[in-house]
């Protein structure tokens, strides 16, 4: 049997580790070749370690181990030229583009919305919303030109559906991703390109499982209690999100577009 995505080409942002690496590997397991990028350096407002070039090299290794091809580059999702360059190189190499995973993102907290600095607000919006827009903007013309339809899945969050204290900049960005999805869903429907969002609860990745986030929760037990899921799991695994993305990108979801899909262990039901 061939994979559900055999012959497809997928673009994954934030692919060096965590959810992004998981998406790249799962898409490759289903037969897709991969175009991958990540910033691979520290950003000023982020208080936990970000991915490294070595992390991106490990993603390449895991995809190639599956006998799939991958073009992987270091690029800042906010840099229009860099993102376009990665897309153009990948499309030139593979000849098509069918899937876009707008996954790159950062996390951050504050005492309240009015104590956020300009840098904290602008970097969060720049990476988590503007970066998603720039990824899609770079990719869509190649998808339309190929005439094969396709699937775009943008990573939002449970914070893209529900307001959460102490993280207004993150909540605003993730709600913005949903609005972008809804507009794109209408604009791209005539081209048979479907657009959806996924909304994870806490995922066991370096973005969440680090000393900074752990310290925030330890210092504010009430805040930590508000992050609990309905199902008896503290966090879900990256592959749980990847499996939802594989489904959304497959023919099994060929008429699913404009949907906000929670993968949240019941978090939004609490």
Steps between C-alpha positions, in 0.01 A plus 500: 500500500615852428469771760207736511721784375708313244642735237410815694739775610454668839638829636553505879608809693661466842616154397820466705338336802176452694176503305670614180739207492217263583291639213787468255566141601134393501440659160809318371372173648188547290707553183557875478826674419570794730609862478599606852631809671562641846667809643758292695610786724383676815247785486517790742165469677504119534603373845566135414751347255392492137601247236855471368650410163573158647129454572415576136767254386332233714168566328675454166649172622166364615323589174779357285499183711147447368637517143330832436662814364531822697620854436575663837626853559546747783257790455313745722128466436473882518751549216305522174802442277632207702164322511441555130848371427436175688169446320646576159794266556276219618253537213789511253639179652176305527287655225186563701354605836188339644504549878587793726541464877526849650641372827779733616420669828628623834348520848516769766329625812450829682337621820218650294440651156593856598841399633612352165788686341501610137766240423302217662183593313664562163716187502204279596274645233787497252576130541161352588277698264697701244737206452206271424372753246841528335532123479164468328562798275824345377341159440158566351602614149689174440200299619264688271735478203537124539123458483495198731300653783652442840473547873619777732496433874585788731597428860294708739439395861226450752594864568373572148149405617500590870631809678782423742647731763869599508556439131304765310754531219492125440120488517471791256739338252332161515153650457641690203613176341138382505384815324771457239391139446139598449583765242741270316245220503262711297765642270663165421187284470469569123850351465407188703746599771357426842598706806453396864646565843603258775470599864725302734489503876842485667732281295806320633759703309791726601269801462297381799725254685767743617610674819342833404150363448536264796599789721203708390260221591674428831487868600129532418312178593163652404632573150634145478165357608334687214722314252372154596332275244172313546658167407753375757813601307726792584605557140443340163788384278615671178390201294142554618499834319686352204240228458226762480701689238555185294125443499423859402750476214375164372214416266311377805438869577457609139194712578612633837589868485453800726510282813662571837595154626590465869745229601475589864418203726175679584669821621241724333215310670612598848 
